[in-house]
Amino acid sequence: MSTTFEQILDRAFGHPRGVLGRIGGTVMAHANGATESHVVDVARLTPDETVLVVGPGPGVGLRLAGRIAAVAHGVDPSPEMLALAQARCAAEIAAGRVRLTRGSAERTGLAAASVDVAMSVNNVDLWDDRRAGLRELLRVLRPGGRLILSAHEKSLTVPRHALAAELVDAGFTDLQTWVWQPPGVTAPLAAQFRARRPD
């Protein structure tokens, strides 16, 4: 049975909702900003690509992706996070470069082979069914499409090598994994993954 403190954390950060979710989104925008930027850099987006950002939260990485790629889709299950992302990405939405949808890693609502790059920062452990989510991302990626995941290593519910094995089991190839230290004395170490849908 979860404690009151765990319930508060879940409302603010795990499954953001209500006032606590909005507060959590503000904290996430600051705390995850460097990692979001780093993941966009690792993705090496080009102006003709379509990107999927799974769980964009308050929209920091989504806005960065939308400023580079042709279109960046943000899919998030939280209405509070979608509202924050909509506000942050207002100019990109108006220009048709960012599109927001309520959904999840397991149910993106996108067509098969419709995106070039899929990215996720600090939410893979929150997916209802991680293996189903990885299969869905493989489905929506075009042949040769790239997947980039980042997560707080200390928060992973499985060891990094086990998550890497799940990526391979889902059908991804050319897997690379490493750790990255975000700036800041208290910033937790990030476990990061890059893989590709086979051609």
N, C-alpha and C positions, 0 to 999 in steps of 0.2 A: 504494500500500500504506500503510495507516494505521500511525502510530507507536504505541508503547506508551502514550504520554501521551494520544493521541487515543482509544485503546481504553479507558483509564481514565475519561476524560471521558464517553464514550458509555455505559459501565456505570453511571456515577453520575447523569448528567443526560439523555443522549440517549435511551437505551432502558434505563431503570433496572432493574437486576437484582442479586440477591445482596446482600452486605454493602455494597458501594459504592452500590448503588441505594438502600438504606435511609439511608445517610449523605447521599446526594444529596437524598433526599426531605426530610430535616431542614433542609438548606441552602435548598432551594426554598421550604419553608414560610415561612422568614424573608425570603428575598430577594424572593419574588413576592407577599408578603402585601398590600402597598399596591396593587399593580396588580390583584390579585384583587378587592379591595374596590372599587376604582375601576370595574372592569368591571361588577360587580353594581350599582353606582350608575347607571352609564350605561344598563344594561338596564331600569331602572325597573320592576322586578318587582312584581306585585300578588299578593295572597293567593289568588287563584283560578287562578293560572297553573301550567302544567307546564313545567319547565325541563330542558334537556339541557346538561350540562357535559362537554365533550369533553376527555379528558386531565386530570382533576381533580388528578392527582398526589397530594400528601399531604392534599388535601381542604379547604384553606382557603376557597377560593371556593365550593366545593360546600356546605360547612356554612353559609356566609352565605346562599346561595341557598335552602337548605332551611329556614332560619329565617323566610324571607319568603314564598316560593311555596308552593303546595299540595303539590307534589312536585318534587324535584330528582333527576334521573337522572345518575349519574356513570358514564361509560364510559371505561375505560383498559385498554391492553394489558398493563400491567405488574402481576404479582401483588404485587410489593413495594409499589407505589403504592396498589393496592387495599387492602392490609392497613393501610397508614398512614391512608388515608382512612376506612376502617372504624373505626379507633380514634378518630380525631378527630371523626367524625360519629356516634358511638355513640348519643347521646341522640336525634338526629334520625332515625336508622335505627329505633330502638325505637319512635318515635312515628309511623313510616310516612311521614316527610317526605323522607327520602333513600333512594335505592335505588342499589346499586352492581352493575355488570356488567362482566365482562371483554369488551372489544371495541375498536373503533377508530372513527375518523371515517368510514372507508369502510364499516364494518360495525357499526352501532350496535345492531342487534337490536331496534330500536323500530318500531312500526307507522307506516305512512304517516299524515301529518297528525295526529300525536299530541302534539306539543309546541308551546308558544307562543313559547318563546325558546330559542335555542342559543347557547352561549358557549364560547370557547376562549382560554386564556391561555398564551402562550409555548410552543406545541407545533405550530402549523400547519406549520412547516418540518420536523417530524419525521414527518408523515403519509407513509405509503408511496406514496400517489397523491393529491396535493392536489386535483386536478380531480374525481376520484371522490369524495373526501371532501366537497367542496362540493356535489356533486350529491346525496349522501346526506343532508346537512343540509337541503337544499331539500326533499327528499322527506319528511322526518319533521316539518318545520314545517307548521303549519296555515296556510291562506291568511291573509295579513297578519302572519304570525309574524316575529319579529325575530332577526337574527343579529348577534352582537358578537364580533369577533376582536381580540386584542391580541398583539403579538409584539415581541421586541427588534428594533428597526429594523436594527441592524448585523448581525443574524444572518439576516435574510431572504435567501433564495437568489435571489430576484428583486426588482427595485425595487418600492417600494410601489405605484406606478401600475400595474405589471404584475399584481400580485396583485389590485388593484381591478378590472382588466379581466377577470381570471379569475372573479371574483364575478359580474360582469355576464354573462359567457359561460355561467355555470352557471344563470342565470335569475333572479338576484336583482335587485331594483330599489331605487330611493330610496337609492342608495349614498352614504355620507359617509365620508371618511377624514381623519385628522389625526394629529399626533404629540402625545404626552403625556410629561411628564417626571416619573417617580416621585420621591418624596423620597429624599434621600441623595446624597452627593457623588459616589459611584461608580456610582449606578444608571443603567443604560443607557436611552436614549430609547426609548419605546414607540411603534410604529406601530399605529394602531387603526382599525378598520373597523366601520361599522354599516350594515346593509342589511335588506331585507324581502323575504319571499316575496310575490309578487303576489297580490291578492285573487282 
